[in-house]
């Protein structure tokens, strides 16, 4: 039986170690929503912390890592709708 492998970020590229997509990839987002289903604020704090770390790691990649783009990538998708 295949074992589940979590979709986690590879630093400093912030790409998924499993699928290679920009992290958080779709499977990571689903897992995070499930893990934090009872505490959306904690999820946003966690993602905000990772956003700060990613901003520092990706500072040299100005074309693909604008502050607005990173904010949407890390936090924007998780806001309550």
N, C-alpha and C positions, 0 to 999 in steps of 0.2 A: 504494500500500500504506500503510495507517495506521501511523503511528509511535507507539511506546510512550511514554507520558508518565508519569513516576514520580509516585506518590501521596505528596506531601510536605506537611508542615504549613504552614499560613498562620499567622503569628504576628501578634498576640498571642492570637488565638482558638483556636489549636491545632485547627483543622478542616482537613480535606484540601482542597488546592487543586483537585483533580480532581473528587472525588465529593461533597465537602461534609460527609462523616461525621466524627465525632470521630476525631482522629488519635491513634494509628496505626489506620487503617481496615483492613479485611480484606486488601485488595490490598497495603497497605504492610507488614502483618505477614508475609504470604507472601514478599514480596520480602526483608524483613529476615532471615527464617528461612533463605532461600536464600543470601543474602550471607554470613551468619555460621554456616552449617551446620557448619563445622569448629571453631568457637570460641564456644560458648554463653556462656561467661563474658564474653568481649568484648562480645557482644550485650547482656548484662545491665548491664555497665558503661556502655555507650553509652545504653541506655534509662534508666538511673538518672540520668545526666547530663541527659538531656532532661526527665525527671521534675522535677528541681530547677528547670530553666528554666521549665517549664510551671507549676509551683506558684507561682513569682513572678509570671508573667504573669496567671494566673487567680485570684490572691488575692482580688480584688474580687467574684468570682462564687462566693460561699460556698455557695449552694444547689446548684449543679451541679458544684462542684469541691472536694469534701471530700478530705482527705489520703488516706483509705482508698480512695475511688473513683479518685483519680488514680494511686495506687500499683498498683491492679489494672489500670487502663487502660494504663499505660505498662510495667509490669514483670511483673505477675502472670501474664499470658498466656504469657510467654516462658520461664518456669521449666521445667526438665526434669520430665517426668511419669513 
